[in-house]
């Protein structure tokens, strides 16, 4: 009888997602896009997703939540708690999806964002850890990559 690979047997570094993107926007604006609920609602989620509801109490211990709908009509709700708030250079928060296989009770990841000025632009380093599997990490990589493209378009319109 074959047994499934348990998450604990996959090296932690293989279950971490790191993305780096450069935005042609000032660091304060990129930071605000992650911390102001009205701004979050304009770009959050992969391309084609629509934000239905959003809140952000940006302070250590404050909560956030975003409810989205996919183009197919599926609801995707994520929420968490802010762990580090250091405007405009760093933001960290927990994240859990409701109703997905990687969000069983207590299944949270930690998202850490570092914002670094580069000339008139900003380099964002996005880190999310630790997923239950490489497959969960890879699924999030696709979603976040798309969302960061939408964020870049949103920021360009703010310019």
Secondary structure in CASP SS format (residue, H / E / C, confidence):
PFRMAT SS
TARGET T0000
AUTHOR 0000-0000-0000
METHOD secondary structure of the structure
MODEL  1
X C 1.00
X C 1.00
X C 1.00
X C 1.00
X C 1.00
X C 1.00
X H 1.00
X H 1.00
X H 1.00
X C 1.00
X C 1.00
X H 1.00
X H 1.00
X H 1.00
X H 1.00
X C 1.00
X E 1.00
X E 1.00
X E 1.00
X E 1.00
X E 1.00
X E 1.00
X E 1.00
X C 1.00
X C 1.00
X C 1.00
X H 1.00
X H 1.00
X H 1.00
X H 1.00
X H 1.00
X H 1.00
X H 1.00
X H 1.00
X H 1.00
X C 1.00
X H 1.00
X H 1.00
X H 1.00
X H 1.00
X H 1.00
X H 1.00
X H 1.00
X C 1.00
X C 1.00
X C 1.00
X C 1.00
X C 1.00
X C 1.00
X E 1.00
X E 1.00
X E 1.00
X E 1.00
X E 1.00
X E 1.00
X E 1.00
X C 1.00
X C 1.00
X C 1.00
X C 1.00
X C 1.00
X C 1.00
X E 1.00
X E 1.00
X E 1.00
X E 1.00
X E 1.00
X E 1.00
X E 1.00
X C 1.00
X C 1.00
X C 1.00
X C 1.00
X C 1.00
X E 1.00
X E 1.00
X E 1.00
X E 1.00
X E 1.00
X E 1.00
X E 1.00
X E 1.00
X E 1.00
X E 1.00
X E 1.00
X E 1.00
X C 1.00
X C 1.00
X C 1.00
X E 1.00
X E 1.00
X E 1.00
X E 1.00
X E 1.00
X E 1.00
X E 1.00
X E 1.00
X C 1.00
X C 1.00
X C 1.00
X C 1.00
X C 1.00
X C 1.00
X C 1.00
X C 1.00
X C 1.00
X C 1.00
X C 1.00
X E 1.00
X E 1.00
X E 1.00
X E 1.00
X E 1.00
X E 1.00
X E 1.00
X E 1.00
X E 1.00
X E 1.00
X C 1.00
X C 1.00
X E 1.00
X E 1.00
X E 1.00
X E 1.00
X E 1.00
X E 1.00
X E 1.00
X E 1.00
X E 1.00
X C 1.00
X C 1.00
X C 1.00
X C 1.00
X H 1.00
X H 1.00
X H 1.00
X H 1.00
X H 1.00
X H 1.00
X H 1.00
X H 1.00
X H 1.00
X H 1.00
X H 1.00
X H 1.00
X H 1.00
X H 1.00
X H 1.00
X H 1.00
X H 1.00
X H 1.00
X H 1.00
X H 1.00
X H 1.00
X H 1.00
X H 1.00
X H 1.00
X H 1.00
X C 1.00
END
